[in-house]
Amino acid sequence: MRRAVLAAAAVALVATGCTDRTAGSGGGGGGGTPQSPARASAPAAGGSATTGPDGKPPSPAPSSSAPSASSSPSSSAKALMKDGDENEQVRELQARLRQLDLFDRAPTGFYGSITGRSVSAFQKRRGLPATSTVDAATWELLLSLTKRPTADELKPSTTNELDTPDPRCTTGRVLCISKESRTLAWMIDGKVVSSFDVRFGSENTPTREGEFKVEWKAREWTSTIYHTPMPYSMFFSRGQAVHYSADFAARGYAGASHGCVNVRDRAKLAALFDQVKPGDKVVVHW
């Protein structure tokens, strides 16, 4: 028993990776409490009888019976986009909602609770059932009331205004990360190549400040501590990394990481991941 405890402690010391913490919860990478799967109801006792009280087969139900709940227009409409989807059509949806001042951040392509609330607000405003999912009627009406998003509307540089670069960011290849403006700027020889909104760890699990280097990268990685996905991880300080966060994309600044630098735009981060090399500088500053 003593050996088993010591072995577990040794594994914990070398575990790497951080994950997201949703405000008001004990952790978890943006999934919340898992819902129990739906179960089919068991037949009622005696429900399998094939004859009536008089010994004859029962009469068939009249054809004019009331329609089931699933035949109502609001529940039968097929969802084109819904919670958990992540694609370029969702990015266009967010950009069009932003044109109507119903989505207050840069499009991410991830359909989370913030997008769902924006869709519900649009549906209520236009007299549609507020389902928080996008069906054909909702999408067609949104298309008619907005214009085709430009490239800059689909992928703006950042929602937050970039901070003045730290002096250490002005030379070489640098991931320049500002806690003040909550932004990451990818800079080469003092020029901003691309930029991102980011969020950091909580007070209990802060993101370390200072000058570091990209130690190693992993396109697909799962935290060995919290067991949640950390796509496009670029590790720079003892398990802390820059990586994509579905929770950040869905909930914004309502949550925090366990120390990592969360990015909410997966497509843009994928492009940055291909450019950054181990050994490139990382500066985390106020």
VOROSE-714196 format. One record per residue: x, y, z of N, C-alpha, C, O, CB in turn. Coordinates in steps of 0.05 Angstrom, whole numbers, padded with zeros to 5 digits, always signed. Glycine has a CB too. Layout:
XYZXYZXYZXYZXYZ;...
This chain:
+00017-00024+00000+00000+00000+00000+00017+00025+00000+00012+00044-00015-00019+00000+00024;+00038+00025+00017+00056+00048+00018+00070+00053-00008+00073+00076-00017+00077+00045+00040;+00078+00031-00022+00092+00034-00048+00072+00047-00069+00080+00064-00085+00102+00007-00059;+00047+00038-00068+00028+00048-00087+00024+00078-00084+00022+00093-00103+00001+00034-00085;+00022+00087-00058+00019+00116-00053+00043+00132-00063+00040+00153-00075+00015+00121-00023;+00067+00122-00057+00091+00136-00066+00093+00137-00096+00101+00157-00108+00116+00122-00055;+00085+00115-00110+00086+00115-00139+00067+00135-00151+00073+00149-00170+00079+00087-00150;+00043+00137-00139+00023+00157-00149+00033+00185-00145+00029+00202-00163-00004+00154-00135;+00046+00191-00123+00056+00217-00118+00078+00224-00138+00080+00247-00147+00067+00220-00090;+00095+00205-00146+00116+00210-00165+00105+00217-00192+00115+00235-00206+00134+00186-00167;+00083+00203-00200+00071+00209-00226+00059+00237-00226+00061+00251-00246+00048+00188-00232;+00047+00245-00204+00035+00272-00202+00055+00293-00206+00049+00315-00217+00020+00275-00176;+00080+00289-00197+00100+00310-00199+00109+00315-00227+00117+00337-00234+00125+00301-00182;+00107+00295-00245+00116+00299-00272+00093+00304-00291+00097+00307-00315+00132+00275-00282;+00069+00305-00281+00046+00310-00298+00047+00338-00310+00056+00356-00297+00020+00306-00283;+00038+00340-00335+00039+00366-00349+00012+00373-00359-00006+00356-00363+00059+00365-00372;+00008+00399-00363-00016+00408-00376-00035+00422-00357-00036+00415-00333-00030+00386-00389;-00049+00442-00367-00069+00456-00352-00095+00456-00368-00095+00447-00391-00061+00485-00345;-00116+00465-00355-00142+00465-00369-00158+00488-00360-00148+00506-00345-00157+00438-00364;-00183+00489-00368-00200+00512-00363-00215+00509-00337-00223+00487-00330-00218+00517-00386;-00221+00531-00324-00238+00531-00301-00261+00550-00306-00257+00574-00311-00223+00539-00275;-00285+00540-00305-00309+00556-00308-00315+00570-00282-00315+00557-00261-00333+00540-00318;-00321+00596-00283-00328+00610-00259-00351+00597-00244-00371+00590-00256-00335+00640-00265;-00347+00593-00218-00368+00582-00202-00368+00552-00201-00386+00539-00190-00394+00591-00212;-00347+00539-00213-00345+00510-00212-00318+00502-00202-00300+00519-00200-00351+00498-00240;-00315+00477-00197-00289+00467-00187-00270+00460-00208-00249+00448-00202-00293+00444-00169;-00275+00467-00233-00257+00461-00255-00271+00448-00277-00296+00449-00279-00234+00443-00245;-00256+00435-00295-00268+00422-00318-00266+00440-00342-00269+00464-00340-00298+00415-00313;-00260+00428-00365-00254+00443-00389-00278+00453-00404-00279+00448-00428-00237+00428-00406;-00297+00465-00392-00319+00478-00406-00342+00460-00411-00361+00468-00426-00309+00489-00431;-00343+00436-00400-00365+00418-00406-00387+00419-00385-00409+00411-00391-00355+00391-00408;-00382+00429-00361-00402+00429-00340-00408+00401-00331-00393+00382-00337-00428+00443-00350;-00430+00397-00317-00437+00371-00307-00449+00355-00330-00469+00363-00342-00457+00373-00284;-00438+00331-00336-00449+00315-00358-00477+00307-00353-00485+00300-00330-00432+00291-00363;-00493+00308-00374-00521+00300-00372-00524+00270-00374-00509+00258-00390-00539+00315-00393;-00543+00258-00360-00548+00230-00363-00560+00224-00390-00577+00239-00399-00566+00220-00340;-00552+00202-00403-00564+00196-00429-00593+00190-00427-00603+00179-00407-00550+00172-00442;-00609+00197-00448-00637+00192-00448-00642+00162-00449-00628+00148-00463-00651+00206-00472;-00662+00153-00434-00669+00125-00434-00697+00121-00444-00715+00137-00438-00665+00113-00406;-00702+00099-00458-00729+00092-00467-00745+00083-00443-00735+00067-00427-00728+00071-00489;-00770+00092-00441-00787+00084-00419-00795+00055-00423-00801+00046-00445-00812+00102-00418;-00796+00040-00401-00805+00012-00402-00835+00011-00407-00849+00029-00398-00797-00003-00376;-00845-00010-00420-00874-00012-00425-00889-00014-00398-00879-00026-00379-00880-00037-00442;-00912-00003-00397-00929-00004-00373-00938-00033-00369-00940-00048-00388-00953+00015-00375;-00943-00040-00344-00951-00067-00337-00977-00074-00352-00996-00058-00352-00955-00071-00307;-00977-00097-00366-01001-00105-00380-01004-00092-00407-01024-00096-00421-01026-00100-00364;-00984-00076-00415-00987-00061-00440-00983-00078-00465-00988-00069-00487-00967-00039-00441;-00975-00103-00462-00970-00120-00485-00994-00138-00492-00992-00155-00509-00946-00137-00481;-01017-00134-00479-01041-00150-00484-01050-00147-00512-01050-00125-00523-01064-00144-00464;-01059-00169-00525-01068-00168-00553-01098-00172-00556-01108-00171-00579-01054-00190-00569;-01113-00175-00534-01142-00178-00536-01155-00159-00516-01143-00152-00496-01151-00207-00531;-01180-00152-00522-01195-00135-00504-01210-00151-00483-01207-00176-00482-01215-00118-00519;-01226-00138-00467-01241-00152-00445-01260-00173-00456-01266-00193-00442-01257-00132-00429;-01270-00170-00481-01289-00189-00492-01276-00211-00508-01290-00227-00521-01309-00174-00510;-01249-00212-00507-01235-00233-00521-01229-00227-00550-01216-00243-00563-01250-00258-00520;-01237-00203-00559-01232-00195-00587-01209-00176-00589-01203-00162-00569-01258-00183-00600;-01196-00175-00612-01174-00155-00614-01184-00127-00609-01206-00120-00618-01161-00157-00642;-01168-00110-00596-01177-00083-00591-01180-00067-00617-01165-00072-00636-01158-00068-00572;-01198-00048-00617-01202-00031-00641-01178-00013-00645-01166-00003-00625-01228-00014-00638;-01170-00007-00670-01147+00011-00675-01154+00039-00666-01178+00047-00665-01140+00011-00704;-01133+00054-00658-01137+00082-00649-01148+00098-00672-01140+00094-00695-01111+00094-00639;-01167+00116-00667-01179+00133-00688-01157+00150-00701-01138+00159-00688-01201+00151-00677;-01160+00153-00728-01139+00168-00743-01139+00197-00736-01120+00211-00743-01144+00165-00773;-01159+00207-00723-01160+00236-00717-01149+00242-00690-01154+00264-00679-01189+00246-00718;-01132+00224-00679-01120+00229-00653-01102+00254-00654-01092+00261-00675-01104+00205-00643;-01098+00267-00630-01082+00291-00629-01053+00286-00637-01043+00265-00630-01083+00303-00600;-01040+00304-00651-01013+00300-00659-00994+00299-00635-01000+00312-00615-01004+00323-00679;-00972+00284-00638-00953+00282-00617-00937+00308-00615-00937+00324-00633-00934+00258-00621;-00922+00312-00592-00907+00336-00588-00885+00340-00609-00878+00362-00616-00895+00337-00561;-00875+00317-00620-00853+00319-00639-00862+00330-00666-00845+00337-00682-00840+00292-00643;-00889+00332-00670-00898+00342-00696-00902+00372-00696-00909+00384-00717-00924+00329-00704;-00897+00385-00673-00899+00414-00673-00877+00427-00689-00855+00417-00689-00899+00425-00644;-00882+00450-00702-00863+00463-00719-00837+00469-00704-00815+00465-00716-00874+00488-00731;-00838+00478-00679-00814+00487-00665-00795+00464-00659-00771+00467-00659-00821+00502-00640;-00807+00440-00653-00790+00417-00646-00781+00400-00669-00761+00386-00667-00804+00400-00626;-00795+00402-00692-00789+00386-00715-00769+00400-00734-00758+00387-00751-00814+00378-00730;-00765+00426-00731-00747+00440-00748-00719+00430-00744-00709+00429-00722-00748+00470-00743;-00706+00423-00766-00678+00412-00764-00659+00434-00758-00659+00456-00769-00671+00398-00791;-00641+00429-00739-00621+00448-00731-00598+00448-00751-00585+00428-00755-00610+00442-00702;-00593+00471-00763-00570+00474-00781-00544+00479-00765-00522+00470-00773-00574+00497-00800;-00546+00493-00742-00524+00499-00724-00534+00497-00696-00556+00507-00690-00511+00526-00731;-00518+00486-00678-00526+00482-00650-00502+00482-00632-00479+00482-00641-00543+00456-00647;-00508+00481-00606-00487+00481-00586-00466+00458-00591-00474+00435-00595-00499+00478-00558;-00441+00465-00590-00420+00446-00594-00409+00445-00622-00387+00434-00626-00429+00419-00586;-00423+00457-00642-00413+00457-00669-00389+00475-00672-00387+00495-00657-00435+00466-00689;-00371+00468-00689-00347+00485-00694-00340+00483-00724-00329+00463-00732-00323+00477-00676;-00346+00505-00739-00340+00505-00767-00342+00534-00778-00348+00552-00762-00359+00486-00783;-00337+00537-00803-00336+00564-00815-00364+00576-00818-00367+00600-00819-00323+00563-00842;-00385+00559-00820-00412+00570-00821-00419+00583-00794-00433+00604-00794-00433+00547-00828;-00410+00572-00772-00415+00584-00746-00400+00611-00744-00411+00630-00733-00405+00565-00723;-00376+00612-00756-00361+00637-00756-00377+00659-00771-00379+00682-00763-00333+00634-00769;-00389+00651-00794-00405+00670-00810-00430+00678-00794-00438+00701-00794-00414+00657-00837;-00443+00659-00780-00466+00665-00763-00458+00686-00743-00473+00706-00739-00476+00639-00749;-00436+00683-00729-00427+00702-00708-00421+00729-00720-00428+00750-00708-00402+00691-00694;-00409+00730-00744-00403+00755-00757-00429+00770-00765-00430+00794-00762-00386+00751-00782;-00449+00756-00774-00474+00768-00782-00489+00778-00757-00501+00799-00757-00492+00749-00798;-00489+00762-00735-00501+00771-00710-00487+00796-00699-00499+00814-00687-00500+00749-00689;-00461+00797-00704-00445+00820-00695-00453+00846-00710-00453+00867-00699-00415+00815-00698;-00460+00842-00736-00470+00865-00751-00495+00877-00739-00500+00901-00742-00475+00857-00780;-00511+00861-00726-00536+00870-00713-00532+00876-00684-00552+00880-00669-00557+00849-00716;-00507+00878-00675-00500+00884-00647-00511+00863-00628-00519+00870-00605-00511+00912-00639;-00512+00838-00637-00522+00816-00620-00500+00797-00611-00504+00779-00596-00544+00801-00634;-00475+00802-00621-00452+00785-00614-00429+00804-00609-00420+00818-00628-00446+00764-00636;-00419+00806-00585-00400+00827-00577-00371+00819-00576-00356+00830-00560-00408+00838-00551;-00363+00800-00593-00335+00791-00593-00327+00783-00621-00344+00781-00639-00331+00768-00573;-00302+00777-00625-00292+00768-00651-00303+00740-00656-00303+00723-00638-00262+00768-00652;-00312+00734-00681-00322+00708-00687-00300+00687-00682-00277+00691-00689-00331+00706-00716;-00308+00664-00671-00289+00643-00665-00295+00617-00681-00277+00600-00683-00290+00636-00635;-00319+00614-00691-00327+00590-00705-00337+00568-00686-00343+00546-00695-00303+00579-00720;-00338+00574-00660-00347+00554-00640-00375+00563-00630-00378+00586-00621-00327+00552-00617;-00394+00544-00631-00421+00550-00622-00424+00542-00593-00427+00518-00587-00442+00535-00640;-00422+00561-00575-00425+00556-00546-00448+00571-00535-00466+00580-00550-00400+00564-00532;-00449+00574-00509-00471+00587-00495-00475+00616-00503-00497+00626-00504-00468+00584-00465;-00453+00630-00507-00455+00659-00515-00468+00661-00543-00486+00678-00546-00426+00672-00516;-00460+00644-00561-00473+00644-00588-00502+00637-00585-00519+00649-00599-00458+00625-00607;-00508+00617-00569-00536+00608-00565-00553+00631-00555-00576+00634-00564-00537+00585-00546;-00543+00646-00535-00558+00669-00525-00562+00690-00546-00584+00703-00548-00544+00681-00500;-00542+00695-00563-00545+00715-00584-00566+00706-00604-00582+00723-00614-00518+00719-00598;-00566+00680-00611-00587+00670-00630-00614+00673-00618-00633+00681-00632-00581+00640-00637;-00617+00666-00592-00644+00669-00579-00653+00698-00579-00677+00704-00584-00642+00659-00550;-00635+00717-00575-00642+00745-00575-00651+00753-00603-00671+00768-00605-00617+00763-00567;-00638+00744-00624-00647+00750-00651-00674+00738-00656-00692+00751-00667-00626+00738-00671;-00678+00713-00648-00704+00700-00653-00727+00714-00638-00748+00718-00650-00703+00671-00644;-00722+00723-00614-00743+00737-00599-00749+00764-00612-00773+00772-00614-00734+00742-00569;-00728+00778-00621-00732+00804-00634-00749+00801-00659-00764+00820-00666-00705+00816-00640;-00746+00778-00673-00760+00775-00699-00785+00757-00697-00795+00750-00718-00741+00764-00719;-00793+00751-00673-00818+00736-00670-00816+00707-00676-00836+00694-00683-00839+00748-00687;-00792+00695-00675-00788+00667-00679-00786+00652-00653-00780+00665-00632-00763+00662-00696;-00791+00626-00652-00788+00611-00627-00759+00613-00617-00740+00608-00633-00795+00581-00631;-00755+00621-00593-00728+00625-00582-00716+00599-00573-00717+00591-00550-00728+00645-00558;-00705+00584-00593-00694+00557-00588-00665+00557-00581-00654+00537-00571-00700+00540-00611;-00651+00579-00587-00622+00582-00585-00606+00564-00604-00582+00563-00603-00613+00575-00556;-00620+00551-00622-00607+00537-00644-00616+00549-00671-00637+00562-00672-00614+00506-00643;-00600+00545-00691-00606+00557-00717-00619+00537-00736-00606+00517-00744-00580+00569-00730;-00645+00542-00743-00658+00525-00763-00659+00541-00789-00648+00563-00790-00686+00517-00753;-00672+00530-00809-00672+00542-00836-00686+00570-00835-00677+00589-00847-00686+00524-00856;-00708+00572-00820-00723+00597-00819-00706+00619-00806-00705+00642-00816-00749+00594-00803;-00692+00612-00785-00675+00632-00771-00652+00640-00789-00645+00664-00791-00663+00620-00745;-00639+00621-00802-00616+00627-00819-00624+00644-00843-00611+00664-00850-00602+00601-00829;-00646+00637-00856-00655+00652-00880-00662+00681-00872-00656+00700-00887-00679+00638-00893;-00675+00685-00849-00682+00712-00840-00657+00728-00834-00655+00752-00841-00701+00711-00816;-00637+00715-00821-00612+00729-00814-00597+00737-00840-00586+00759-00841-00594+00711-00797;-00597+00720-00860-00584+00726-00885-00597+00750-00899-00584+00767-00911-00586+00702-00904;-00624+00752-00896-00638+00774-00910-00634+00801-00896-00638+00822-00908-00668+00768-00910;-00626+00800-00870-00623+00825-00855-00594+00834-00852-00588+00855-00840-00635+00821-00827;-00575+00819-00863-00547+00825-00860-00533+00822-00887-00544+00811-00906-00533+00807-00839;-00509+00832-00888-00493+00830-00912-00471+00808-00909-00465+00800-00886-00479+00857-00919;-00461+00799-00931-00440+00779-00930-00416+00790-00915-00406+00811-00922-00432+00770-00959;-00406+00776-00894-00384+00787-00878-00358+00788-00895-00352+00771-00911-00379+00769-00854;-00343+00810-00890-00317+00812-00903-00297+00794-00889-00303+00783-00868-00307+00842-00902;-00274+00791-00901-00252+00775-00889-00245+00786-00861-00239+00771-00843-00228+00774-00907;-00244+00813-00859-00237+00825-00833-00259+00821-00812-00253+00818-00789-00231+00855-00837;-00284+00820-00821-00306+00815-00802-00305+00786-00793-00312+00780-00770-00333+00821-00815;-00298+00767-00810-00297+00739-00803-00274+00733-00785-00276+00717-00766-00296+00722-00828;-00251+00746-00790-00227+00740-00775-00212+00766-00767-00190+00771-00777-00208+00721-00790;-00225+00783-00750-00212+00808-00742-00187+00801-00726-00184+00779-00714-00231+00825-00725;-00168+00820-00725-00143+00815-00711-00147+00807-00682-00135+00788-00672-00124+00839-00713;-00164+00822-00669-00170+00817-00640-00193+00834-00632-00198+00856-00643-00145+00822-00622;-00208+00825-00612-00229+00841-00600-00216+00863-00582-00225+00886-00582-00249+00824-00584;-00196+00854-00566-00183+00872-00548-00161+00888-00563-00148+00877-00580-00171+00857-00524;-00157+00913-00555-00137+00929-00567-00109+00921-00557-00106+00916-00533-00142+00959-00561;-00090+00918-00576-00064+00909-00569-00050+00929-00550-00053+00954-00553-00047+00905-00593;-00035+00919-00531-00019+00935-00513+00007+00944-00527+00015+00932-00547-00013+00919-00487;+00019+00964-00516+00046+00972-00526+00065+00949-00520+00066+00940-00497+00056+00999-00512;+00080+00940-00540+00097+00916-00536+00118+00921-00514+00129+00943-00512+00111+00909-00562;+00122+00901-00498+00144+00901-00479+00171+00903-00495+00173+00892-00516+00144+00875-00461;+00190+00918-00484+00216+00921-00499+00228+00894-00506+00242+00893-00527+00235+00937-00482;+00224+00874-00491+00235+00847-00497+00222+00835-00522+00232+00815-00532+00232+00829-00473;+00200+00846-00531+00185+00835-00554+00194+00848-00581+00185+00839-00602+00156+00840-00551;+00212+00867-00580+00218+00883-00604+00240+00871-00621+00246+00882-00642+00225+00911-00596;+00252+00849-00612+00273+00836-00628+00268+00807-00630+00259+00794-00611+00301+00842-00616;+00273+00795-00653+00271+00767-00657+00242+00757-00661+00224+00773-00667+00282+00752-00634;+00238+00731-00658+00212+00719-00661+00200+00715-00633+00211+00700-00616+00214+00691-00677;+00177+00728-00628+00167+00729-00601+00136+00725-00599+00121+00737-00615+00174+00756-00588;+00128+00709-00580+00100+00708-00572+00098+00729-00549+00106+00723-00526+00090+00679-00563;+00087+00752-00555+00087+00775-00536+00059+00775-00523+00039+00782-00537+00094+00802-00550;+00057+00768-00498+00032+00764-00485+00028+00784-00463+00043+00786-00444+00030+00735-00473;+00007+00801-00466+00001+00822-00447-00023+00815-00429-00045+00810-00438-00005+00849-00461;-00018+00814-00403-00039+00810-00383-00057+00835-00381-00080+00833-00375-00028+00802-00356;-00045+00858-00386-00060+00883-00384-00082+00885-00405-00105+00891-00398-00041+00907-00388;-00076+00879-00430-00095+00881-00452-00108+00854-00458-00127+00852-00474-00083+00892-00477;-00099+00832-00446-00108+00805-00451-00106+00798-00481-00125+00789-00493-00137+00802-00441;-00082+00802-00491-00077+00796-00519-00050+00781-00522-00033+00783-00505-00076+00822-00535;-00048+00768-00544-00023+00755-00553-00016+00766-00580-00032+00765-00598-00025+00724-00553;+00008+00777-00583+00017+00786-00609+00041+00769-00618+00061+00767-00604+00025+00817-00608;+00038+00758-00642+00061+00743-00654+00077+00763-00670+00068+00774-00689+00051+00719-00672;+00102+00768-00660+00118+00790-00671+00144+00778-00682+00156+00760-00671+00124+00811-00650;+00153+00790-00704+00179+00783-00716+00194+00809-00721+00185+00826-00737+00175+00767-00743;+00217+00812-00708+00233+00836-00710+00217+00862-00705+00220+00881-00720+00247+00837-00737;+00200+00861-00685+00185+00885-00677+00160+00890-00692+00145+00909-00686+00202+00909-00680;+00153+00873-00711+00128+00877-00727+00108+00856-00719+00114+00832-00716+00134+00875-00757;+00083+00865-00715+00061+00847-00707+00051+00832-00732+00042+00845-00752+00037+00863-00694;+00054+00806-00732+00045+00789-00755+00016+00781-00751+00001+00781-00771+00063+00765-00757;+00008+00773-00727-00019+00766-00721-00024+00770-00691-00005+00772-00676-00025+00736-00730;-00050+00772-00684-00056+00777-00656-00081+00762-00647-00098+00755-00664-00059+00807-00650;-00084+00758-00621-00105+00741-00611-00115+00751-00584-00100+00763-00569-00096+00712-00608;-00141+00747-00578-00151+00750-00551-00142+00726-00534-00142+00704-00545-00182+00754-00550;-00134+00730-00510-00126+00708-00492-00137+00712-00464-00145+00734-00457-00095+00706-00492;-00137+00691-00449-00143+00693-00420-00123+00676-00405-00109+00660-00416-00173+00684-00414;-00122+00681-00379-00101+00669-00363-00112+00653-00339-00136+00648-00337-00083+00691-00352;-00093+00644-00322-00101+00629-00298-00114+00647-00277-00113+00672-00279-00077+00616-00286;-00127+00634-00258-00140+00649-00236-00119+00658-00216-00095+00653-00219-00162+00631-00223;-00129+00671-00194-00110+00679-00173-00097+00656-00160-00074+00657-00151-00125+00696-00152;-00111+00634-00158-00100+00610-00145-00081+00594-00164-00064+00579-00154-00122+00592-00136;-00084+00597-00190-00067+00583-00209-00058+00603-00230-00066+00602-00253-00082+00559-00223;-00041+00623-00223-00034+00644-00241-00016+00636-00264+00000+00617-00261-00021+00667-00226;-00018+00650-00286+00001+00646-00308+00027+00661-00301+00026+00684-00293-00011+00657-00335;+00049+00647-00303+00074+00659-00295+00083+00681-00314+00079+00679-00338+00096+00637-00293;+00095+00702-00303+00105+00724-00319+00135+00722-00322+00149+00710-00305+00097+00751-00306;+00145+00733-00344+00174+00733-00349+00180+00727-00377+00163+00727-00395+00187+00713-00331;+00206+00721-00383+00215+00714-00409+00221+00685-00410+00236+00674-00393+00240+00731-00417;+00210+00671-00430+00214+00642-00433+00220+00635-00462+00224+00653-00478+00188+00627-00423;+00221+00610-00467+00224+00600-00495+00204+00577-00499+00197+00563-00480+00253+00590-00501;+00195+00574-00524+00178+00551-00531+00195+00526-00528+00215+00523-00543+00166+00554-00560;+00188+00509-00509+00204+00485-00503+00197+00463-00522+00214+00449-00532+00200+00477-00474;+00171+00459-00526+00161+00438-00545+00133+00443-00552+00119+00459-00539+00164+00410-00532;+00123+00430-00574+00097+00435-00584+00082+00408-00587+00094+00387-00591+00098+00450-00611;+00055+00409-00586+00039+00386-00591+00013+00395-00605-00003+00410-00593+00033+00370-00565;+00009+00385-00629-00016+00393-00644-00040+00382-00630-00061+00395-00628-00015+00383-00673;-00039+00358-00620-00060+00346-00604-00048+00337-00577-00029+00322-00576-00073+00321-00619;-00060+00348-00555-00050+00341-00529-00073+00341-00509-00092+00357-00511-00028+00362-00520;-00072+00322-00490-00092+00321-00469-00078+00324-00442-00058+00311-00437-00108+00294-00470;-00088+00342-00426-00075+00348-00400-00072+00322-00384-00092+00307-00380-00091+00369-00385;-00048+00317-00374-00044+00293-00357-00053+00298-00329-00054+00279-00313-00015+00285-00358;-00060+00323-00322-00070+00329-00295-00100+00330-00295-00113+00318-00278-00058+00356-00286;-00112+00344-00315-00141+00349-00315-00156+00333-00336-00180+00332-00337-00146+00378-00319;-00140+00319-00354-00152+00300-00374-00171+00314-00393-00191+00303-00400-00166+00278-00359;-00165+00338-00401-00181+00353-00420-00163+00361-00444-00139+00364-00441-00194+00378-00407;-00175+00364-00468-00160+00370-00492-00146+00397-00491-00157+00416-00481-00178+00368-00516;-00122+00398-00502-00107+00423-00504-00095+00425-00533-00071+00423-00536-00084+00425-00482;-00112+00429-00553-00102+00429-00581-00082+00452-00585-00085+00473-00573-00125+00431-00601;-00063+00447-00603-00043+00467-00611-00028+00479-00587-00025+00503-00584-00057+00490-00627;-00018+00461-00570-00003+00469-00547+00025+00477-00554+00039+00463-00568-00003+00447-00526;+00034+00500-00543+00061+00509-00545+00071+00514-00517+00066+00535-00505+00064+00535-00563;+00086+00494-00505+00094+00495-00477+00118+00513-00474+00137+00513-00489+00100+00467-00467;+00116+00530-00452+00138+00549-00448+00148+00550-00419+00169+00561-00414+00129+00576-00456;+00133+00539-00400+00142+00542-00372+00130+00520-00354+00108+00523-00344+00134+00569-00361;+00144+00498-00351+00137+00476-00332+00107+00469-00334+00093+00469-00314+00144+00485-00304;+00099+00461-00358+00071+00452-00361+00052+00474-00370+00030+00467-00379+00062+00441-00336;+00059+00499-00367+00042+00521-00377+00047+00524-00407+00069+00522-00417+00047+00547-00362;+00025+00529-00422+00027+00530-00451+00007+00550-00462-00013+00556-00449+00022+00502-00463;+00012+00559-00486-00008+00572-00502-00023+00550-00517-00011+00533-00530+00005+00593-00523;-00050+00550-00515-00065+00530-00529-00094+00539-00534-00103+00558-00521-00065+00503-00513;-00107+00525-00552-00136+00531-00558-00153+00522-00535-00148+00501-00523-00145+00518-00584;-00174+00537-00528-00193+00530-00507-00221+00532-00517-00231+00554-00523-00189+00548-00482;-00235+00510-00519-00263+00510-00527-00280+00525-00506-00300+00538-00513-00274+00482-00531;-00272+00523-00481-00287+00537-00460-00285+00567-00463-00304+00581-00459-00276+00528-00432;-00261+00577-00470-00257+00606-00474-00274+00614-00498-00286+00636-00498-00227+00612-00479;-00274+00598-00519-00290+00605-00543-00319+00606-00537-00334+00623-00548-00285+00584-00565;-00329+00589-00519-00357+00588-00513-00366+00608-00492-00387+00620-00495-00364+00560-00503;-00349+00612-00471-00358+00628-00448-00342+00654-00444-00349+00670-00426-00356+00612-00424;-00322+00658-00459-00306+00683-00457-00292+00685-00430-00281+00665-00420-00324+00707-00461;-00293+00709-00419-00278+00714-00394-00293+00707-00369-00286+00715-00347-00270+00743-00393;-00315+00692-00372-00329+00682-00348-00314+00660-00333-00320+00654-00311-00357+00672-00356;-00293+00649-00346-00277+00629-00334-00248+00636-00334-00240+00658-00340-00281+00602-00348;-00231+00617-00327-00202+00621-00327-00189+00594-00331-00201+00573-00329-00192+00634-00300;-00163+00595-00337-00148+00570-00340-00135+00562-00313-00138+00576-00293-00126+00572-00362;-00121+00540-00313-00105+00532-00289-00076+00542-00293-00057+00530-00281-00106+00502-00285;-00072+00563-00308-00045+00574-00312-00037+00577-00341-00019+00593-00347-00026+00556-00298;-00050+00563-00359-00042+00565-00387-00053+00591-00399-00070+00605-00387-00053+00541-00403;-00043+00598-00423-00053+00620-00438-00073+00609-00458-00066+00596-00478-00030+00636-00453;-00099+00615-00454-00121+00604-00471-00125+00623-00495-00125+00647-00492-00147+00602-00455;-00128+00611-00518-00136+00625-00543-00163+00614-00552-00168+00590-00550-00114+00621-00566;-00180+00632-00561-00207+00623-00568-00212+00620-00598-00234+00612-00606-00227+00642-00557;-00193+00627-00615-00197+00625-00644-00180+00602-00654-00155+00604-00658-00189+00651-00659;-00192+00579-00658-00178+00554-00665-00164+00556-00692-00141+00549-00695-00197+00531-00665;-00179+00567-00712-00167+00568-00739-00142+00585-00740-00122+00578-00752-00188+00578-00759;-00144+00609-00728-00120+00627-00728-00097+00615-00712-00074+00618-00720-00128+00654-00716;-00104+00601-00690-00082+00590-00674-00069+00567-00689-00045+00563-00686-00093+00580-00647;-00084+00552-00704-00073+00530-00720-00052+00541-00740-00031+00529-00744-00095+00515-00736;-00058+00564-00752-00039+00577-00770-00014+00586-00755+00008+00583-00765-00052+00601-00785;-00018+00597-00731+00005+00606-00715+00022+00582-00706+00047+00584-00706-00004+00622-00691;+00009+00561-00699+00024+00537-00690+00044+00528-00711+00066+00519-00704+00004+00514-00684;+00037+00530-00737+00054+00521-00758+00078+00540-00762+00099+00532-00772+00039+00519-00784;+00075+00565-00752+00097+00584-00756+00117+00584-00732+00141+00588-00737+00085+00612-00759;+00107+00580-00708+00124+00581-00684+00142+00556-00683+00134+00534-00689+00107+00583-00659;+00167+00561-00675+00187+00539-00673+00197+00537-00644+00198+00557-00630+00210+00544-00692;+00204+00513-00636+00216+00510-00610+00241+00528-00608+00257+00529-00627+00224+00480-00604;+00244+00542-00586+00266+00561-00583+00257+00590-00587+00271+00609-00578+00288+00555-00602;+00233+00594-00600+00223+00622-00603+00217+00633-00575+00209+00619-00557+00198+00623-00621;+00220+00659-00573+00217+00673-00547+00187+00675-00539+00170+00678-00556+00230+00701-00547;+00182+00674-00513+00155+00679-00502+00159+00699-00480+00174+00695-00461+00142+00652-00491;+00144+00722-00482+00145+00743-00461+00117+00746-00450+00099+00753-00465+00157+00770-00472;+00114+00742-00424+00088+00746-00410+00092+00770-00392+00109+00769-00374+00078+00721-00394;+00077+00792-00396+00082+00817-00382+00055+00831-00376+00034+00823-00386+00100+00835-00398;+00057+00851-00358+00035+00869-00353+00038+00893-00371+00021+00911-00370+00033+00877-00323;
